[in-house]
Amino acid sequence: MPELMQFFLSGITVGAVYALVALGFTIIYNASDVVNFAQGEFVMLGGMITVFAFEAGLPLPLAALIAILGTAVIGVALNRLAIEPARGAPVVSLIIITIGASIFIRGVTQIVFDKQIHRFPAFSGDAPIAVGGATILPQSLWVIAGALAVFIGLWLFFTRTLVGRAVLATANNRIAAQLVGINTKFIMTLSFAMSAAIGALAGVLVTPITLTSYDIGISLALKGFAAAMLGGMGNPKGALVGGLLLGILEAMTAGYISSQYKDAAAFVVILAVLFAMPQGLFGRKQTDRV
């Protein structure tokens, strides 16, 4: 029983990171119907910028804030320099652009920083907390709390604010949104900034546990995408649940089968969703295009 609890707690921690990445996917998808595969690089940048800002002598909270804001600026630049000029191109072309942006960001990061593995101190120390015969790190609680806070914030944003509803309206029909007075360029800029900031927050929260380096983004993007698909692309609740389920599945696979197969869980989830329920757990049953 303690072994099962340990695997479960580990899965929840990792799943919360995947949920944050999936929530970033959700924002961009809701605004533009584009799947942004550079989302994993935002997580990497959050961790890397925090590490080097902290090593430069800045207090950790300030270093984290700079990382989140700086990554948000990079997200806006991605939209302005790569996505907006290609507006009107097929969705597949836009996805390829985000993949290219991911490769570019990864290359620039290893030049500006380095290729080493880094970490910074945990927010609340490293003394483990006993839970049901298992242990969990205090930093894991920060990760889980961060995922829940972002989910609640996004749910309120999309359902209770005019700007959030404008994001959904822009995704549904960009031209119609413009005709009713919605500034769709601003909506896209805001969406990329929020998505990048959420990714950077995930990087800040998880780096003390999993460490960070220039090349972690591609794996996180894949698993965040799998989580978003499992929950239902474009649904914040689905992103949260999908991320947690994927994390638990990975932990159980590593614990009871082999750690060599845990990364295959994301591929299995993607294939299962595509074949069995393309709309995901909480996705719409069908989509009407006007």
C-alpha positions in Angstrom: 0.0 0.0 0.0 2.8 2.5 0.8 4.3 1.7 -2.6 1.1 2.4 -4.4 0.7 5.7 -2.5 4.2 6.7 -3.4 3.6 6.0 -7.1 0.4 7.9 -6.9 1.9 11.0 -5.3 4.8 10.9 -7.8 2.2 10.7 -10.6 0.2 13.6 -9.3 3.3 15.8 -9.1 4.4 15.0 -12.7 0.8 15.1 -13.9 0.4 18.6 -12.5 3.3 19.8 -14.7 1.7 18.1 -17.7 -1.6 19.8 -16.8 0.1 23.2 -16.8 1.6 22.5 -20.2 -1.8 21.3 -21.5 -3.4 24.4 -20.1 -1.0 26.4 -22.2 -2.0 24.4 -25.3 -5.6 25.1 -24.4 -5.3 28.9 -24.4 -3.6 29.0 -27.8 -6.0 26.5 -29.3 -9.1 28.4 -28.0 -7.7 31.6 -29.5 -6.6 30.3 -32.9 -7.3 26.6 -33.4 -3.5 26.2 -33.5 -1.6 23.5 -31.6 1.5 25.3 -30.3 4.3 22.8 -30.1 6.7 25.4 -28.7 4.8 25.2 -25.5 7.4 22.9 -24.0 10.1 25.4 -24.7 8.3 28.0 -22.6 8.6 25.6 -19.6 12.3 25.1 -20.3 12.8 28.9 -20.6 11.0 29.5 -17.3 13.5 27.2 -15.5 16.6 28.2 -17.4 16.1 32.0 -17.0 15.3 31.6 -13.3 18.5 29.5 -12.8 20.8 32.0 -14.4 19.1 35.1 -12.9 19.4 33.4 -9.5 23.0 32.5 -10.0 23.6 36.2 -11.1 22.7 37.2 -7.5 19.0 38.1 -7.8 16.5 36.9 -5.1 14.7 33.7 -6.2 11.2 35.3 -6.3 12.5 38.2 -8.5 14.4 35.7 -10.7 11.2 33.7 -11.2 9.2 36.8 -11.9 11.7 37.9 -14.5 11.6 34.4 -16.1 7.8 34.5 -16.4 7.7 38.0 -17.8 10.6 37.4 -20.2 9.0 34.2 -21.5 5.7 36.0 -22.0 7.5 38.5 -24.1 9.0 35.6 -26.2 5.5 34.2 -26.6 4.3 37.5 -27.9 7.3 37.7 -30.3 6.5 34.2 -31.6 2.9 35.3 -32.4 3.9 38.6 -34.0 6.9 37.3 -36.0 5.8 33.8 -37.0 2.1 33.2 -36.5 0.5 36.4 -37.5 2.4 36.8 -40.8 1.1 33.3 -41.7 -2.5 34.0 -40.8 -4.8 32.4 -43.3 -2.4 29.5 -44.0 -3.6 25.9 -43.4 -3.6 24.9 -39.8 -1.0 22.2 -40.6 1.4 24.9 -41.8 0.9 26.9 -38.6 1.7 23.8 -36.5 4.9 23.3 -38.5 5.8 26.9 -37.8 5.5 26.3 -34.1 7.7 23.2 -34.4 10.3 25.2 -36.2 10.0 27.9 -33.5 10.6 25.2 -30.9 13.8 24.1 -32.6 14.9 27.7 -33.0 14.3 28.5 -29.3 16.1 25.4 -28.2 19.1 26.2 -30.4 19.3 29.8 -29.1 19.0 28.7 -25.5 22.0 26.4 -25.7 24.1 29.2 -27.2 23.0 31.9 -24.7 23.1 29.6 -21.7 24.7 26.2 -21.9 24.0 22.5 -22.4 24.3 21.5 -18.7 21.7 20.4 -16.3 20.6 23.0 -13.7 18.4 23.5 -10.6 17.8 26.0 -8.0 16.7 25.6 -4.3 13.2 24.4 -3.5 10.8 27.1 -2.2 10.1 25.4 1.1 13.1 23.2 1.7 13.8 19.6 0.8 12.5 17.8 3.9 10.0 15.2 2.7 6.5 15.1 4.1 5.0 11.7 5.2 1.6 10.9 3.7 0.0 7.5 4.2 3.3 5.7 4.5 4.8 7.5 1.4 6.6 10.8 1.2 6.1 13.9 -0.9 8.4 16.9 -1.3 7.2 20.3 -0.3 8.0 21.5 -3.8 5.6 19.0 -5.2 2.8 20.7 -3.2 3.8 24.0 -4.9 3.5 22.3 -8.3 0.1 20.8 -7.5 -1.2 24.1 -6.0 0.1 26.0 -9.1 -1.7 23.8 -11.5 -5.0 24.1 -9.5 -4.6 27.9 -9.3 -4.0 28.3 -13.0 -7.0 26.0 -13.8 -9.3 28.0 -11.6 -8.0 31.3 -13.0 -8.5 30.1 -16.6 -11.9 28.7 -15.9 -13.0 32.0 -14.4 -11.3 33.9 -17.3 -13.1 32.0 -20.0 -16.5 31.8 -18.3 -16.8 35.0 -16.3 -14.9 37.7 -18.3 -15.7 39.5 -21.5 -12.1 39.1 -22.7 -12.2 35.4 -22.1 -15.4 35.1 -24.1 -13.8 37.2 -26.8 -11.0 34.6 -27.0 -13.6 31.9 -27.6 -15.4 34.0 -30.1 -12.2 34.7 -32.0 -11.5 31.0 -32.2 -15.0 30.2 -33.4 -15.0 32.8 -36.2 -12.3 35.4 -36.5 -14.1 37.5 -39.1 -17.4 37.5 -37.2 -15.5 38.5 -34.0 -13.9 41.4 -35.9 -17.3 42.5 -37.2 -18.7 42.8 -33.6 -15.7 44.9 -32.5 -13.3 42.4 -31.0 -9.7 43.3 -31.4 -8.5 39.9 -32.6 -4.9 40.9 -32.8 -4.9 41.9 -29.2 -6.7 38.6 -28.3 -4.0 36.6 -30.1 -1.2 38.6 -28.4 -2.8 38.1 -25.0 -3.3 34.4 -25.6 0.3 33.8 -26.5 1.5 35.9 -23.6 -0.7 34.0 -21.1 0.3 30.6 -22.6 4.0 31.4 -22.4 3.7 32.7 -18.8 1.9 29.6 -17.7 4.6 27.4 -19.3 7.3 29.5 -17.6 5.5 29.1 -14.3 5.5 25.4 -14.7 9.3 25.5 -15.3 9.8 27.6 -12.2 7.8 25.3 -10.0 9.2 22.0 -11.3 12.9 22.8 -11.8 13.9 22.2 -8.1 12.5 18.6 -8.5 13.2 17.5 -12.0 16.1 19.8 -12.9 16.2 21.7 -16.3 18.3 21.9 -19.4 18.0 23.3 -22.9 16.5 20.1 -24.4 13.6 19.2 -22.0 11.0 21.1 -24.0 10.2 18.6 -26.7 9.3 15.8 -24.2 7.1 18.2 -22.2 5.4 19.4 -25.3 4.5 15.9 -26.4 3.2 14.9 -23.0 1.3 18.1 -22.6 -0.3 17.6 -26.0 -1.2 14.0 -25.0 -2.8 15.3 -21.8 -4.7 18.0 -23.7 -6.0 15.4 -26.2 -7.0 13.0 -23.4 -9.0 15.7 -21.6 -10.4 17.3 -24.7 -8.4 19.9 -26.7 -9.5 23.4 -25.7 -11.1 22.5 -22.4 -9.3 23.7 -19.3 -11.0 21.1 -17.1 -9.9 18.4 -19.6 -6.4 19.7 -19.6 -6.2 19.4 -15.8 -7.7 16.0 -15.6 -5.8 14.7 -18.6 -2.5 15.9 -17.2 -3.1 14.3 -13.8 -4.3 11.0 -15.4 -1.2 10.9 -17.7 1.1 11.5 -14.8 -0.4 8.8 -12.8 -0.3 6.4 -15.7 3.4 7.1 -16.2 4.2 6.6 -12.6 2.3 3.3 -12.4 3.9 2.1 -15.6 7.4 2.9 -14.3 6.6 1.4 -10.9 4.9 -1.8 -11.9 6.3 -2.5 -15.4 9.5 -0.7 -16.1 10.8 2.8 -16.1 12.0 2.2 -19.7 8.3 2.2 -20.8 7.0 5.2 -18.9 7.7 7.6 -21.8 5.7 5.4 -24.1 2.6 6.1 -22.0 2.1 9.4 -23.8 2.2 7.7 -27.2 -0.3 5.1 -26.1 -2.6 7.8 -24.8 -2.5 9.7 -28.1 -3.2 6.6 -30.2 -6.0 5.5 -27.8 -7.7 8.9 -27.9 -7.4 9.1 -31.7 -9.0 5.7 -32.2 -11.5 5.5 -29.3 -12.6 9.0 -28.5 -11.2 11.8 -30.7 -13.0 14.4 -28.8 -11.3 13.4 -25.5 -13.0 13.1 -22.1 -14.5 16.5 -21.9 -14.3 17.7 -25.5 -17.2 18.6 -27.7 -18.8 15.7 -29.5 -18.8 17.7 -32.7 -17.5 21.0 -34.1 -19.5 23.1 -36.5 -17.5 25.3 -38.9 -19.2 28.4 -40.4 
